[in-house]
Amino acid sequence: MATIQQLQQIVRESIKGTHSEPEVASIAQLVLEHVLQKNRVQLSLSQQEEVAPEQVAQVEQMVQRLQKHEPVQYVLGVAHFYGLELQVDERVLIPRPETEELVDLVLREHKGQEGLQVLDICAGSGCIPLALAANLPRAQVYGLEVSEGALKVAKANAREYNLLVEWIQADIFEPVPRIAAESLDIITSNPPYVLEEEKMQMRQNVLQYEPHLALFVPDQDPLKYYKRITEVALQLLKKGGNLYFEINERYGQQVQELLNQAGFAEAEVVEDLFGKERIVKGIR
C-alpha cells in the first residue's frame, strides 16, 4: 500500500521527463487533490495516510496520459476559471488566466448594473458567458459558438451551475440569429488569434491536444475575427454599449485602430498582469 507522500513522489518522478521543474510539483498536487478529493491543507496533513488500490490505479492511468504531454486539465476533465470548476476536454480550449482578466475587467466596469444584455462570441467551454452570468445580476447572457462539440461542453457546464445562458450555434461570419439590432449592452470575445507561423513556438501539449479551430488564424489575415466581430458589434450593440476583445499581444495597436476607424469611442489597449497587451475595449 502506498502512502500519499509516496504516491506524490511517484507522480513527480514519472512526469519529470515531460514537464518542466516548476510544473512537476503543481501537477502532482492537482492530480492527488482530484483523485483523493482533498485540498492542499488536507493533503499536507495526511502524508502518511495509505491510499486505496483503486485510487493508486486511477493516478497511474493519469500519469500515463501526462507522459504523452496531454494537458493536466484534460486528464482531470476540469479547469478552474473565475471561481467555477468547468468541464473541459479536447472539444474546447482550456480557459487561460488572461481570459479571467477580461471577465474581471467587464465586471469591474459594470458593477452594480442589473438586467444587462450580453453576448460572448466564440464561447468555447462557456467560461466567459458563464462567469458573467454568475456575477451579473439578472443579466440576459448569450453564448455564440460554431462547434457543436464545444457547445455540448458549454451546456453541460451551464447545467452544473444552473446558470441561464442562451446558446447559439452559428458561424460568426454569417448573420447572428435571435438577437435584435442595437439590443446589447456588452459584447465579449476571445476569438482565435494565434498565427499559423507561431505554431513552432507553441508547446507540444497545446499543439497536439487543443482544438486548432479555436486557436489559429491565417498569417495573411490575422485580424479576420476582429474585423467581423467589430461589424457585428456595430449592428447589435446599443449606443454606449461596450465591446471587449482578448487579443494576440502583437496586434494591440492594430485592433485599437480597427475600433477607432469603425467609430468606437475610447478605444483602449489594456495590459495583462505580465505587462502584455492583452485586451482591447471600446464604446459604440
N, C-alpha and C positions, 0 to 999 in steps of 0.2 A: 504493500500500500504506500502510495506517495503522499507526502505532506504538501500543503500549499506552498511552502518555501521551496521544496524540491521541484514541484511542478513549474513554479515560476522560473526557476533556474533552467529547467529543461527547455522551456519555450524560448528563453533568451538565447541559449546556446544554439538551438535549432535554426533560428532566423538570423543569426549573426552574419551569415554569408550573403544574405539577400537584402538586408536593411542596414541603414547607417546607425552608428552607435547611439545617438540620442533617441532614435525611434524605437530601438530594440526594447528598452525598459518600458516605454509608454504603451507599446503594442502588447507586450506580455501582461501588463496591468489591465488593459482593456479586455483582453481575452478572458482572464481569470474573473474579473468583475462580472462579465457577461455570463459565463458558464456557471459560476458559483453563486451568482445573484448576491454578491456582497459589494459594498462600496469600498473606497480606498482605505478608510479607517478600519473597517471591519476586517479587511484582508490583512492589514499590518498587525492587528491584534490577535489573529488566529493563524499565525505562520506554521505552527506545529500541528495543526488540525489535519487529520487524514482526509483524503479526497476519495469519493466513491469511484469504483472502477469505470462505471458508465460515463462519469464526468471526465475522467482521465482520457477515455477513448474519444470523447467529444473534442477535447483540447487537441489531441493528436491529429484528428481529422482537419481541424482548423489550421494547425501548423503546416500540414502538407499543402494546403491551399496557399498559405502565406509564403511558403518556399517557392511557389510558382509566380511570385510577385503580385498575386491578387490583392487588391486594396483591403485593408482590415475592415472597412465599413461594409463591403460586400460579403466578406467572410462572416461577420457578425449579423449582417442583414439589417443593420441600423446605423444611422448617423445622427448626431446631436446638432440641433440648429435652433438658436434663439429660444431655448427653454423647451423645445419639443424633441422627442425621440422619434425620428422618422424612419419608416421602412425604406430601404434602398436596395437595388440590385442592378444588374448590367443594363437594364432598360433606361436607367436615369443617371444623370451626372451626380456625383457626390457633392452635396452642398459645401461651399467653402466659407471660411471665416469672413472674407471680404464681402460676401453677399449678406452676411449678418450686419455688416456696417451699413449697407444700403438700406436694409429694413430699419435699422436703428435711426438713420437719418430721416426717413419718412415719418416714423413715429414721433420723433422729436419735433418735427416741423408741423405736425398735425395734432399735437397733444390737446386733449380736451374737446376735439371736434367729433360730433356724432353723425351717424347716418351718411357717411361718405360713400361715394360710388367709385370703386377701384377696379382696375384691370391690370393683371400681370400677364405679359406676353412672353412666350417660351417658358412655360411654367415648370416643366420637368417633374421632379418629385413633389412639386407643390410647396416647396419650402417658403418662397416669398409670399404667395397668397395666403397660405395657412398661418404664417407668423403674423401677417397683417390682420387677418380675420380674428385671430386670438387676442389681438391687442387694440383694435379699433372698435369702440362700442357701436353696435347696431350698423356696422358698415355692410354694404352690398358689395361682395368681392367676387370678381370673375377671374378664372384662370384659363388662358388660351394655350393650347399645345397641339402640335401636328401629329405627334407619335401616339398611336393607340396604346402601346405598351407603357409608355411613360404616364399616360392619363390613368391607366389602371392602378399604378403605384400611387399617384396623387390622390385618387378617390379613396383608396384603402387608408391612406394617412388621414384624410378628412374624416372618415368614419371612426377611426381610432380615437380622435379627439372631439367627435361630434361637432365639427366646425362646418358652418354653412358656406360653401364656395360653389358658385355656379361654373361648371366646367364646360369649356367649348373646345371641341376638336376641330381645328381649322388650320390651314396654311396661312400664315400672316401675309403672304404675297397675293392672296385672294381677298375679296371683301369680307370684313368681320361680321358674322351673323349675330343677331339677337341683341345688339347694343345700339341704342338710339344715338343719333348725331348730337354732339355737344351735351352729353349727359354725364360725363365722367369728371370726378374731381382729381383723380390720380391715375397715372399710368406708370407702371414699373416694368423694367425688362433687363434680364441678364441673358442676352442672346448669344449665339455662337460668335466668338471673336478671336480665336487663335488662328493665325495664318498657317497655311499648309507648310510654308518654309520653316516654321518654328517647331515642326514635328521632331527634328533632330535634337532639339534642346529638351524635349519633354521626357519625363521619367517613364520607364518601361511599364510600370503598373497602370499608368494613365492610358498610354497608347494601346496597350494590349486589352484592357478591360472596359474602359469607359466609352459611352456611345459617341462615335465620331460625328454623328448628325448634330449633337448638342455642343460640339467643341469647335469645329473648323469652318473657316470661310476661305474663299479663293484669294490667293495672293493679289490678283489683279483687281479685286473688288472688296477690300477689307471692311468697308462701311455699308455693305449692302443691306444688312438688317437695320442699321441705324437710320438709313435713308427712308426705308419703307415704314418703319415704326414712327418716324417723325411725321410722315404723311398721314398715317392713321391717327396720330395724336392730334393733328390739326382738325381732323374730322370729328373725333369723338370726345375730346376734352372740352369742358365748359371754358368760357373766357375766364382767365385767372386760375385754371387748372394746372396741375404740376406734372411734369414728365421727369422720370428718374431712370438713368441708364447705368448699368455696370459696364466698364469698358476695358479694352486692352490698353495697358499703360502707355503704349506707343502713340495712341491716337486721341489723347485728351483734347489737344488744341483743335484737331480736325472735327471732332464731334461737337465741340463747343461752337465752332464756326458754322457747322451744319445747322445747329439750332438758331444761331443768330440770323443766318440767311433765310430761314423759314419764318422768321418774325417772332421767335420766342423772346421774352424779356428775361433779363437777369440770368442768362445762360452762364453757367459757372462750372469749373472743374474742381472736384473735391478729392483731396489725397486720402489714402487709407492710413492705417496705423503705422505702416512701414514707410510712409512718405512717397508712395507711388500714386500716380494719377489713376484713380480707380472708379470714380463716379462723375457723371456729368448730369446736371439738372437744369431745368428751365421752366418758365411760366408761359402758358399760352396767352 
